[in-house]
Amino acid sequence: MPYKPFNFSSQNYLLKHRDKYKNFRISHRTFTHRSAVLHFCDKTKNNNDNFESITKSLYTHPGIGHRVLVIQPRIKYGPGSQKKTKSEIKLEEAVSLINTLSDWTVVKKFVMPVAHIDSSLLFGKGNLKTLKETLRNNPSITSIFIATDILTALQNTELEKYFKVRVFDRYQIILQIFHDHAHTNEAKLQLSLAEIPYLRIKLASYSHTFDARTFQEIHQVGGDGETFMQTRRWILNNRELKLKKELEKIKAQREFLRKSENRKSFPVVAVVGYTNCGKTTLIKSLTDDNRLQPEDKLFATLDVTLHPGLLPSNQKVLFIDTVGFISDVPTQLIQSFRSTLEEINIADLVIHVRDISHPDTEDQKETVLKTLQELNLPPKLLESILEVRNKIDLLKDPENVKECDAVQISATEGTGLSDLLDAIEEKLFQNTGHLVSLIRIPNGGPEYSWLLREAAIRDAMADTKDANYLIVEVVITSENLAKFKHTFGDLSISPESIVQ
C-alpha cells in the first residue's frame, strides 16, 4: 500500500496522545508520511518496554542471590589514598552491604591496592592474576563486588570480560538493597529515580552485564537518521520527568496533610544517623511503638515514618525516622531520596544518633554532617543538633568517650534514655520558644479545657488558699500564652506565691 501524505489526521493522532510524546522535540517536518507517525509511536512504546527490561536486569530476582568475592580497593597514592586499617574497616562495611541482601553470601574478601581508580581494569597485573586464581580455586563464586562508589561503563565491561563473572559496584549493590526494601509507592518511585543517573553511565557502552538481545532491540528501534544515543536520551529523560512529577505530587499531598492535620502543633524531632546506627531501635524505646521492628541490617528504613511520644513535661512530640546515610555513594543516589529527606526541614530539632562502638565512628559522623549540610537545612537546625552516642553497652570503657555536649545511651538496654528525653525537651524549648508557666485558673472553668487543647499540662494541684481554683504548670509556646492572656486575662503566678 502506498504511503499517504502527512495530513491533519496524523497531527491529530499526535495531539490525541500528546501526553506520551510531549517531552520529544518534534516538528511538523519530522514526519512526511502517516506511517512515520505510527512508526514513531510504536517505537516509543517499544523503547519504554525496553527500558523496563533494562532496569529489571539491574536486579536479581527473589530467591536468586550471588556468591560474592568482595574487594575493597585501597588507593596507594595521591588524593583519596587510605591507610590499610581504614581500608579494612571499609571492607567490613562492604561485607555488611552484601549480608543485608537475602540469598547473597560472601565467599572471599580482600583489600586490594590500586595505583589509580580510573584505569580500565582497575588493578595491576599481579593483583589481576591473584584475583583470577581466587576465582579458579573457588568455582562457586558467581560475582565480584568492587566496593568503589561507581565503575565506569568501560571498567565494568572490561572487568566482566576478564573475570567472566558479573561485577558490581557500590552504587548497584545499594540499588539492590533499596529494591528489596522499597515497599511504599514513594520509596519505589525514588528508587526508579535513583536508577536514572546510574543507567546514563552504564549504558554508555554495550556490556554483557545486560541481555544482548535487549540492546539489539533498542539499537534497531531508532530508525533512519536516529542514533542509539538519541533514543536512549529520550527514554531516560522522559522517565526522569515522569518520576519527578509523581514525586512532586506526593510532596504536595504530604504538605497538604501536614497543614490539614495541624501537625506543627506538636514539636517534631528528626532522628538521623549513619545506616544501622540504631535510629529505629531508639525511637521504639522512646515511644513504645510496637509497630517498629528494628533490624540489624543496612538501610532497613527507606521511608519517613512518624511516631508520637511524650516528653517529661507531658508535651506531645513527633519523632521522624529517616533513611540512613552512608559514605562513598554518589550524590545522585542521595538526591533521588531528597523528597523523603526534606521532612527533616520541618523538624524543630535534629537528633544525630551515632554508633559509638563502631571503629569508623568519627568518619561516619563526618558523612552524616556533610549530608545534612547538602540538604540546605535552616542554620538554626544545624547549630542545635543533639548528638546521641548509642551502643555504649558495647564499649569496654564508656568513660573514655564522654563529652558534655553528647548524651550517652544504649537504646537496647535503656541506659541514659531519661537523660536523653530531658536533653530533647531542653533543646526543643529553646528552638520552639516553649515556656514553662504557672497559671491559676478557676476549677471546672473553660481555661482548663483551653490549656489541655493548646498546651501540655505538666502538673495540676488544688490552690491551698481557695479550693475553687487550680494551679497548673504548663508547657506552652509564647504565642499561645499570649492568646490565653488575651482570652482569659493574665492568670500567671510566680512559684514564690504558692503556699505549701
Protein Blocks (a to p, Z undefined) as FASTA:
>chain_A
ZZddddfklmmmmmmmmmmmmmpccdfklpmbfklmmmmmmmmmmmmmmmmmmmmmmpcc
ehiacdddddddddfbhehiacfklmmmmmmmmmmmmmmpghiacfbdcddddfbfkbfn
lpafklmmmmmmmmmmmmmbgbdcdfbfbdcfklmmmmmmmnopacddfklmmmmmmmmm
mmbfklmmmmmmmmmmmmmmmmmpccfkbcfklmmmmmmmnoghiafklmmmmmmmmmmm
mmmmmmmmmmmmmmmmmmmnommmpccddddddehilpmmmmmmmnopakbccdddehkb
fbdcddddddfkopacdddddddddehiafklmmmmmmmmmmmmmpcbdcddddfkbmkl
mmmmmmmmmmmmmnopafklmmmoccddehklmpfblmlmgcfkbccddfknopoklmmm
mmmmmmmmmmnopacddddddehiaklmmmmmmmccfbdcddfkbmkbccddddddfklm
mmmmmmnopabdcfklpcZZ
